[in-house]
Amino acid sequence: MSEKWKGLGVNDPRKIFADERLRGRCVFCGAKPDTKDHCPSKTLLDEPYPADLRVVLACLKCNNSFSLDEQYLACFLECAICGSTNPDEVTRDSVKQTLREQPKLVASIAASLSLSPDGTKIWKPDMDRVRNVVVKLARGHLDYELCLQEWRDPDVFEITPMPLMTPDQLEFFENPDPGPATLWPEIGSRAFLRMLPSGDKINDDWQDIQDGRYRYLVGQTQGNFVHIAISEYLACRVTWE
């Protein structure tokens, strides 16, 4: 083993050991975990699912509490992207099936649709449900990548459809200003391992979970932040300062 790792008190720099200190805590609320949760949920992805789906520790209450809201967000996004709540007119197979099986959900999403004076369709999501899912995802990504847990409310919560973003907004979303010490990952965290010579610098690269469906970026610039792109349509930013 290299002397530089010994000087840092590290037995094996490629072993993810920082996580071990956090065993026994739900990443979403801090309670004792009963299960593991996919982050992101399979509801936001398409089959065949990626082989290396991220999982985090969660209590059963939290795990169950997000399911319906994740389903709502997945269906709402697909309907907004395709411009219809008709199952035959949406693209994602899993959403087609859900819309066919849940007429109440279809009615709820359809009720959020209105037309502007020029005939443009305007979709108004249930922001409480959307926030519940996005903050949950951000907490999971921070835990998985940086071995950090944030149970308090975030200081910044922003979501914007990408087609409505200005060039400057989109540039910041894709490439946050690194500033000094954008990311100082803890030794033993996954982010740390990616910054080793054989890894990829996490502050340079987004983590692509499924092409065109889900990717995220974590960093630390005056706080902990997570950027999430869902279906290459919804840009999400969550920050704890």
N, C-alpha and C positions, 0 to 999 in steps of 0.2 A: 504494500500500500504506500502511496506517495506521502512524503513527510508533510506536505502542505495540508493534507486531510487530517493527519494525526494532530497537527497544530490547532485544528478547528474542533478537535474532540470527536471526529467522525470515524467510526469503524469501517463503514462501507458507504461511500457517498452515493452509490446507485441504489441503495435500499430506501424505500419510502418509509421512514420511521417517524416523521413528524406527526403523521396521522394517528399513531398509537396513543399519543397523549389525549386525543379527543374521543377515543372509544368510550361508549357509554353515554353519548349525548346525541340527541336528535339535532340535525343541522338546521332545522327550521324553527324549533322552539326551545331546545335545550333539555327536553325531558329524556327519560330512558328510552332508547330505541328498541322497537319490537321487530323491525323489518328493514329492508333496503328499498330505496326508491330510485327509479331511473331518472336521470337528469341530463337531457330533457326526457319528458314522458314520450313513450312510443306513440301516443295520440298525435303528437306533432310531427311524426316521421312517417315514411312510407315503407311498406315491405318491398323487398327483403331489408330487414333492419341491419344497420352496421354491426359488425362482429364485436366491436370494442365499446359498446354503449357504457357511458359513465353511470355508476351507481353511488349513492351516498346513504348514510345511516339515517333512519327516520323512525319516529314513533308511529304506531298504527293509526292514531287519530289524525295526525298531519297527513300521512300517506293517503288515507281515505278522503280527507277533506278537500283535496285538490282535484280529484278525478273529474267531477262534473264540470268544474270551471275550466279545466284543460280541454275537455271535450267541447265546451261552449266556444272557447277561443279558436280551436282548430276549425270548427264548423263556420264560425262567424268570419274568420279570415278567408276561408275558401269561397264563401258566398260573396264577400265583398270583392275579392279578386275576379271571380267569374261573373259577377253582376246579377246573380240569381240565387234563389233558395230552392229551385227545382233540382232534385237529385240528378236528373238526366242532363243537366247543364253544367254541373261542377266536374272538376277534373280528378280529384283524389278519390280513389275507390273506397277508402275507409270512411270518408265523409259522405259519399253517396249512400252507403249502407246506413250510417247513423241517421241521416235525414229521412230515409225511407221508414226507419223504425221508430222515430220520435217526432210525431207531428206537433207536439207541444213546443219542442225546441225550434222547429221550422217556423211556427207561428210567432214565437218570441223574436227570432231574428228578422222575420219579415216585417214585424211591427216597428223595427228600428230603422226601416228604410223610408226615406222621403225623397221628394224631387225638388230640385232648385227651380227657380223661374225659367231657366233655360233648358230644363229637362234633365239635368245631370243628376245621377243617383247619389244620394248622400246616406251613408250608413253610420248610425250612432251606436257604438258598442256600450255594453254595461261595464263602465270603467272600474267598478269595484271588483268584478270578476276578473277582468283583464289584469288589474294591478295584483290581485291575489296570486295569479299564475306567474307573472313576470318577476315579482319580488322573490317568489319561491325559487324560480330558476336561477336568479342571481345569487341567492344564498347557497344553492347547491354548487354552482360553478366556483364560487370563492372557496368553499370548503374543499372541493375536489382538487383544485389547482394550487391553492396557496395555504391550505390547512388553516384557514381563517373562518371563524363563525361569527356572523352578524345577526343577532336576534332582535335588535332594536329596529324601529322604522328607519328607512333610508332617508338621507337628507335631500337627495335628488331622485326624482322619478319622472322620466320623460319617455313618451312613445309617440312616434310620428310615422305615418305611411311614407315610405321612401319616395314615391312619385311627387309628394308635396314638399319635399325638402329642397332648400336652396343649395346651390353648389358648395357654398361654404359649410353649411350644416352637414351635408353628406361627406365632405372631406374630413371634417372633425370626427364624425361618427366612424368612418373607416380608418382614420389615422389620427387618433388623439394626440395632442401635443405632448411629446415625451417629457419635456422639461428635465430638470435634474432628477436623477434616481427614479425613473418611472417605475421600475420594478426591482425590488430587492427581495427576491423570494427566500423564504426560510430554508436552510439546509435540510434536505430530506423531503422537501415537498416536490410535487410533480413539476411545478414551474422551475424549481431549481434544477431538476434532472434534465429538463429540456434545454437549459442554458449551458450544460456541460458541452465540451467540444463535439460530442457525437449527437447532440440534440439540436433542437430548433429554438431560437430565442422567442419566448412567448410574446414579448412586447413587439416583435416584428410580424408575427403571423397569427391570424385568426385560427381558432380550432374548428375545423370543418367536420361537423358530425355527419351531415348528409348533404351532398351537393344540391344546391337550389332549395333546400328545405330548412336547414338549421345550422348556424355557426355562432360562435361567441368569442369574445376577447376579454381578458381580465387584466387589471393593472393597478398600480398604486401611485397616483399623482395627487398629493394633498388629500389622501384618503384612499379607500378601496372602491374601485369601479368595475362594472361589468357592462359590456355592450353585447347585445344579442340581436341577430337578424333572423327573423322567422319568415320562411317562404319567400325570401328576397322581396318582401313587401313591407313588413313592420320592423322599424328600427326602434330598439329599446335601450335606454341608458338608465342604470341604477347606480347610485353612489352613496357611500357612507363616508362622511368627512371626519 
